[in-house]
Amino acid sequence: MPREIGTVVRVEGRAATVHFNRRSACERCGACGMLKNQNVMELIVNVPFDVKPGDRVALTMDDSYFLLSTLLLYGLPLVALVTGVVAGVMLGARLFPGRDPELVGALTGIAAAAA
């Protein structure tokens, strides 16, 4: 089970804002939208117990949620890419006569993955 230790920075009711130090494995990913020069990730979590700013907390993610998030992070863009390429090649000749269908497929695949 993935486990992260962070510091509570703000508490509002049962919602706590927790800061985590970025790991070296996160350095090149960028999936969370952090910039390269940022070293802290911020997460708002519901806590079933009393915490105050400055407390250190450990958060764990169930393995099934970890696998699901990994599948969404990597699998969804891959499916979009393949679907965009196939659709672009199949429809490219009809919608853009005189254009190379593989080029249209490549462009639609990249666009679908980016979206």
C-alpha positions as CSV (number, residue, x, y, z in Angstrom):
1,M,0.0,0.0,0.0
2,P,1.5,3.4,-1.0
3,R,2.1,5.6,2.0
4,E,3.0,9.2,2.3
5,I,3.8,11.3,5.3
6,G,2.9,15.0,5.3
7,T,2.4,18.0,7.5
8,V,-1.0,19.6,8.2
9,V,-1.0,23.2,7.3
10,R,-4.7,24.2,7.6
11,V,-7.8,22.7,9.2
12,E,-11.4,23.6,8.4
13,G,-13.9,21.4,10.1
14,R,-13.0,17.8,9.2
15,A,-11.0,18.9,6.1
16,A,-7.3,19.2,6.5
17,T,-4.9,20.6,4.0
18,V,-1.7,18.5,4.0
19,H,1.6,19.3,2.3
20,F,3.8,16.5,1.1
21,N,7.4,16.8,-0.1
22,R,7.8,15.8,-3.7
23,R,9.7,12.6,-4.3
24,S,12.5,12.2,-6.8
25,A,10.2,9.7,-8.7
26,C,7.8,12.6,-9.3
27,E,10.5,14.8,-10.8
28,R,9.7,14.3,-14.5
29,C,6.1,13.1,-14.4
30,G,4.2,16.4,-14.1
31,A,0.8,14.5,-13.9
32,C,-0.3,16.5,-10.9
33,G,0.3,19.8,-12.7
34,M,3.2,20.8,-10.5
35,L,6.0,22.9,-11.9
36,K,9.5,21.6,-11.9
37,N,10.6,24.2,-9.3
38,Q,7.9,23.3,-6.9
39,N,8.8,20.8,-4.1
40,V,5.6,20.6,-2.2
41,M,2.3,18.9,-3.2
42,E,-0.9,20.0,-1.5
43,L,-3.8,17.7,-0.8
44,I,-7.1,18.3,1.0
45,V,-8.3,15.3,2.9
46,N,-11.2,14.4,5.3
47,V,-9.8,13.3,8.6
48,P,-11.9,11.2,11.1
49,F,-9.9,12.6,14.1
50,D,-8.7,15.9,15.5
51,V,-5.6,17.4,13.9
52,K,-4.0,20.8,14.1
53,P,-1.6,22.7,11.9
54,G,1.9,21.3,12.3
55,D,0.8,17.7,13.0
56,R,2.5,15.0,10.9
57,V,0.1,12.6,9.3
58,A,0.5,9.4,7.3
59,L,-1.9,8.8,4.4
60,T,-2.2,5.5,2.6
61,M,-4.0,4.6,-0.5
62,D,-5.7,1.2,-1.0
63,D,-4.0,-0.9,-3.7
64,S,-7.2,-1.0,-5.8
65,Y,-7.4,2.8,-5.9
66,F,-3.7,3.0,-6.7
67,L,-4.1,0.6,-9.6
68,L,-7.2,2.4,-10.8
69,S,-5.4,5.8,-10.7
70,T,-2.4,4.3,-12.6
71,L,-4.8,2.9,-15.2
72,L,-6.5,6.2,-15.6
73,L,-3.2,8.1,-15.7
74,Y,-1.5,5.9,-18.3
75,G,-4.3,3.8,-19.9
76,L,-6.8,6.5,-20.8
77,P,-4.3,8.5,-22.9
78,L,-3.2,5.3,-24.6
79,V,-6.7,4.3,-25.5
80,A,-7.4,7.9,-26.7
81,L,-4.3,7.8,-28.9
82,V,-5.1,4.4,-30.5
83,T,-8.8,5.4,-31.0
84,G,-7.8,8.7,-32.6
85,V,-5.3,7.1,-34.9
86,V,-7.8,4.4,-36.1
87,A,-10.6,6.9,-36.5
88,G,-8.3,9.3,-38.4
89,V,-7.0,6.7,-40.8
90,M,-10.5,5.3,-41.4
91,L,-12.1,8.7,-41.9
92,G,-9.1,10.6,-43.3
93,A,-9.6,9.5,-46.9
94,R,-13.3,10.4,-46.8
95,L,-13.0,13.7,-45.0
96,F,-9.7,14.9,-46.5
97,P,-9.4,13.6,-50.1
98,G,-6.0,13.9,-51.5
99,R,-4.4,13.9,-48.0
100,D,-2.4,11.0,-46.6
101,P,-4.8,9.0,-44.3
102,E,-1.9,8.0,-42.0
103,L,-0.9,11.6,-41.5
104,V,-4.5,12.5,-40.6
105,G,-4.6,9.5,-38.3
106,A,-1.4,10.5,-36.6
107,L,-2.7,14.1,-36.0
108,T,-6.1,12.9,-34.7
109,G,-4.4,10.4,-32.4
110,I,-2.1,13.1,-30.9
111,A,-5.1,15.4,-30.6
112,A,-7.2,12.8,-28.9
113,A,-4.4,11.8,-26.4
114,A,-3.8,15.5,-25.6
115,A,-7.4,16.1,-24.9
